[in-house]
Amino acid sequence: MSIPMITVVAGPAGCGKTTWICQELQKNAAVENIIYFSPGTGTVPIDQTRLAAEFPEVKVFADGQEMEFFTQLAAAENIYIELGCYLELGVIQQILDNLPYRAIAILPPNLINSEYHPWAEKIVLGADIDTSIASTQVWRGITSSQVCDEDSLQEFWYEITHGAYGQVSRAKGIFEVADGRAIYGDFVAGVPETDFLELDLPRHLEGRPQRFSGIELWGQNLDESAIRQTLEDCYLSEAAIKQYQEQVKQILIEEPIE
């Protein structure tokens, strides 16, 4: 079986691995058969969901879809595998069963003599993250079917990124909000903060959404119970969800068609 060259992208948390892959996908917009796989994310596929929303033509695979991923390799034109920093670099040889690949490391400018340097065929300078902050905890939460009050979510995200629940070095999440949008939050310590980004997905205005949403945090001394409780405090009740959805649908009906 002839397999196209596989590009494996690795680097520290928050350095810009997914962003680099998205930039490559934009450059190759004319390519028809592209595959993306990010192993090790379990039941919280945040990067996969974001990438699938931005590039619906790309075939995106997550944990549990390894067999389907391998059956698609021969027909693919471009193949990208993103290795999270929680995986050992050597695991890629086990995943690919010794198939050849091109190793790309996305690294902050201040990182030298790391494990990525001898591994990578090419090094790309990524975000200037603070590598002095050691992340000893990872907390993941699934929020699928939940709808958040956006103001409460903004306050929760501010608290998360300003030390209210421990020292957070990396935070990312996808959330459903009351007006039917799915929004993406991204925080990296040492990098200028950005606003929530609306994902290019249809507004969900009929009951509880069935698509994925969730959050992932990296840091130290995280108060996981407080994080979980405060996040739950952002959730809207069944009655509130219905009320908001009816209001938004009415607004959309009344908007003039340009």
PyMOL commands that set and color helices and strands:
alter all, ss='L'
color gray80, all
select helices_A, chain A and resi 17-27+46-54+66-72+91-96+116-119+150-161+224-233+238-254
alter helices_A, ss='H'
color red, helices_A
select strands_A, chain A and resi 6-10+34-37+59-61+78-82+101-107+122-125+137-142+167-176+182-188+197-198+214-220
alter strands_A, ss='S'
color yellow, strands_A
deselect
rebuild
show_as cartoon
